[in-house]
């Protein structure tokens, strides 16, 4: 398997996971606004939400790194 194909496959896999992580993240305050919770209240990310956020950052960095290496190699 040549390097170009390996980088193509890596980029596709990273892209799919990155899109999934972004779509799974909760936007805004969730259901709190329905029950009268103020939207301006600061809340920290906990549990699964924090893990998804961190995985999004990791996969974004990996995607950028693979893209730059692929660009540098000219494949």
C-alpha positions in Angstrom: 0.0 0.0 0.0 1.5 3.3 -1.0 1.7 6.4 1.3 -0.9 8.4 -0.6 -3.6 5.8 -0.1 -2.7 5.4 3.6 -3.0 9.1 4.1 -6.3 9.2 2.2 -7.8 6.4 4.3 -6.5 8.1 7.5 -8.1 11.4 6.5 -11.4 9.8 5.7 -11.5 8.0 9.1 -10.5 11.1 11.0 -13.1 13.2 9.1 -15.9 10.7 9.9 -15.1 10.6 13.6 -14.7 14.4 13.8 -18.0 15.0 12.1 -19.6 12.5 14.5 -18.1 14.1 17.6 -19.2 17.6 16.5 -22.8 16.4 15.8 -23.0 14.6 19.2 -22.1 17.7 21.2 -24.9 19.5 23.0 -25.5 23.0 21.6 -26.5 25.6 24.2 -27.9 24.8 27.6 -29.9 21.7 26.5 -33.4 21.4 28.0 -32.7 23.9 30.8 -34.1 26.8 28.8 -37.5 25.0 28.5 -37.9 24.9 32.3 -36.8 28.5 32.9 -33.1 28.1 33.5 -31.2 31.2 32.4 -29.0 30.8 29.3 -26.4 33.1 30.7 -25.5 30.8 33.6 -21.9 29.4 33.2 -21.7 25.7 33.5 -18.8 23.4 33.1 -18.5 20.4 30.9 -18.8 17.1 32.8 -18.8 13.5 32.0 -19.6 12.5 28.4 -19.8 16.1 27.3 -16.3 16.8 28.5 -15.0 13.6 26.8 -16.6 14.5 23.5 -15.1 18.0 23.7 -11.6 16.6 24.3 -11.9 14.0 21.6 -13.0 16.7 19.2 -9.9 18.6 19.9 -7.6 15.6 19.6 -9.2 14.5 16.3 -9.0 18.0 15.0 -5.2 18.2 15.8 -4.7 14.7 14.2 -6.6 15.7 11.1 -4.6 18.9 10.7 -1.3 17.0 11.3 -2.2 14.3 8.7 -3.2 16.9 6.2 0.0 18.9 6.7 2.1 15.8 6.4 0.2 14.7 3.2 0.7 18.2 1.8 4.4 18.1 2.6 4.9 14.8 0.9 3.0 16.0 -2.1 0.6 13.0 -2.3 
